[in-house]
Amino acid sequence: MEDISNSPFRSVCKQFGADLVVSEFVSSEGLIRDAEKSRVKLTFEETERPVAIQIFGHNVESMRKAAELAEEAQPDLIDLNFGCPVRKVVKKGAGAALLKEIPRMLEIAGAVVRATRLPVTVKTRLGWDPASQPIVTLAEQLQDVGITAIAIHARTAVQLYGGQVDWRLIGEVKRNSRMHIPVFGNGDITNALVAKERMDQTGVDGLMIGRAAIGNPWIFREIRSYFLSGYIPPQPSIKERISTLQDHFRKLISYAGERRALLEFRKFYSGYFRGIPDMKPFRMRLVTATTIGEVEEILGEILDVGFQISDPGSRIPYL
Ligand SMILES: Cc1cc2nc3c(=O)[nH]c(=O)nc-3n(C[C@H](O)[C@H](O)[C@H](O)COP(=O)(O)O)c2cc1C
């Protein structure tokens, strides 16, 4: 996720059980120009492995070249973004715009597969709009050009990030007897119960989690535990939330510097304190804090108040 899933975020997700993590999308044109902003997105820690670097773009040759540059960073996978619906990307014919230009999408995918010895995966959507949802055929076509796994967000591009998800076509992709590569489902997985329901509904090989992991890396632990034992662990204690937040924050400071870390971390506070009543005044102070010392002080105060979380966890038998 852009501006979210940088190395510090991925490391924390990994620590709590994510099996595979993916970089923010990296512009192929930016990478080729050697833009600092794009290059820094290629960095990761060894502990993140397996890790994918995701690239996006419209031009076949640029995507091929960008894949070669990404390969030099030695990730485990190269992932191609054919799903981003935001204006700045789509207006350049990249991301989800390629759902309206499938021959070009396949050309890019094939060219990247041939350009790298790494496995190449794709992240896409059901289609451009409700009238055009080619994902079942498209998944097969991508497989045919050498893609080794596909992740599908259960929305069309025009839906952006809202409206209802529709996982039925993901199930159809998975049930297509001609498909043999792993299929991952994505979209609105918010907890272990929803995760289990989607797995059962579609039979996908894996689930990809985005927004629900922002400030909530425990979602991976919860899902893992539920899938393995039917037990959903208790919500993290305030102490665990704060120590994880501090770990994430320190990592972000080393990665991005103090000033940017202070700004960027604002996106994470509400996630880290989700579900705890009466946190609003603290949250307001955290998002307006201007020094690291101030943040540490507020976190100390939260610990002193010692909000209680009375959730014993639950055992919910599988159906
Ligand atoms: C802030 C933000 C940035 C995102 N950036 C990317 C991206 O760079 N590459 C990508 O494949 N998807 C990106 N996505 C989409 C997510 O990966 C995911 O497909 C979408 O949010 C639906 O899944 P979720 O309901 O689990 O969040 C982004 C989503 C958000 C909210």
PDBQT file of the ligand as one rigid body, heavy atoms in Angstrom, charges set to zero:
ROOT
HETATM    1  C1  LIG A 401      -3.673   3.865   1.155  1.00  0.00    +0.000 C 
HETATM    2  C2  LIG A 401      -3.726   2.685   0.226  1.00  0.00    +0.000 A 
HETATM    3  C3  LIG A 401      -2.679   2.483  -0.650  1.00  0.00    +0.000 A 
HETATM    4  C4  LIG A 401      -2.700   1.388  -1.511  1.00  0.00    +0.000 A 
HETATM    5  N1  LIG A 401      -1.639   1.177  -2.334  1.00  0.00    +0.000 NA
HETATM    6  C5  LIG A 401      -1.605   0.051  -3.079  1.00  0.00    +0.000 A 
HETATM    7  C6  LIG A 401      -0.454  -0.282  -3.850  1.00  0.00    +0.000 A 
HETATM    8  O1  LIG A 401       0.533   0.458  -3.878  1.00  0.00    +0.000 OA
HETATM    9  N2  LIG A 401      -0.475  -1.436  -4.563  1.00  0.00    +0.000 N 
HETATM   10  C7  LIG A 401      -1.552  -2.291  -4.547  1.00  0.00    +0.000 A 
HETATM   11  O2  LIG A 401      -1.520  -3.344  -5.176  1.00  0.00    +0.000 OA
HETATM   12  N3  LIG A 401      -2.652  -1.989  -3.850  1.00  0.00    +0.000 NA
HETATM   13  C8  LIG A 401      -2.683  -0.858  -3.107  1.00  0.00    +0.000 A 
HETATM   14  N4  LIG A 401      -3.808  -0.591  -2.373  1.00  0.00    +0.000 N 
HETATM   15  C9  LIG A 401      -4.951  -1.498  -2.417  1.00  0.00    +0.000 C 
HETATM   16  C10 LIG A 401      -4.844  -2.593  -1.363  1.00  0.00    +0.000 C 
HETATM   17  O3  LIG A 401      -3.718  -3.396  -1.598  1.00  0.00    +0.000 OA
HETATM   18  C11 LIG A 401      -6.078  -3.487  -1.376  1.00  0.00    +0.000 C 
HETATM   19  O4  LIG A 401      -6.195  -4.096  -2.632  1.00  0.00    +0.000 OA
HETATM   20  C12 LIG A 401      -7.372  -2.746  -1.079  1.00  0.00    +0.000 C 
HETATM   21  O5  LIG A 401      -7.191  -1.805  -0.057  1.00  0.00    +0.000 OA
HETATM   22  C13 LIG A 401      -8.477  -3.727  -0.668  1.00  0.00    +0.000 C 
HETATM   23  O6  LIG A 401      -8.058  -4.563   0.352  1.00  0.00    +0.000 OA
HETATM   24  P1  LIG A 401      -8.382  -4.259   1.918  1.00  0.00    +0.000 P 
HETATM   25  O7  LIG A 401      -9.875  -4.167   2.030  1.00  0.00    +0.000 OA
HETATM   26  O8  LIG A 401      -7.803  -5.437   2.664  1.00  0.00    +0.000 OA
HETATM   27  O9  LIG A 401      -7.721  -2.968   2.244  1.00  0.00    +0.000 OA
HETATM   28  C14 LIG A 401      -3.806   0.511  -1.513  1.00  0.00    +0.000 A 
HETATM   29  C15 LIG A 401      -4.860   0.733  -0.640  1.00  0.00    +0.000 A 
HETATM   30  C16 LIG A 401      -4.836   1.806   0.217  1.00  0.00    +0.000 A 
HETATM   31  C17 LIG A 401      -5.999   2.009   1.148  1.00  0.00    +0.000 C 
ENDROOT
TORSDOF 0
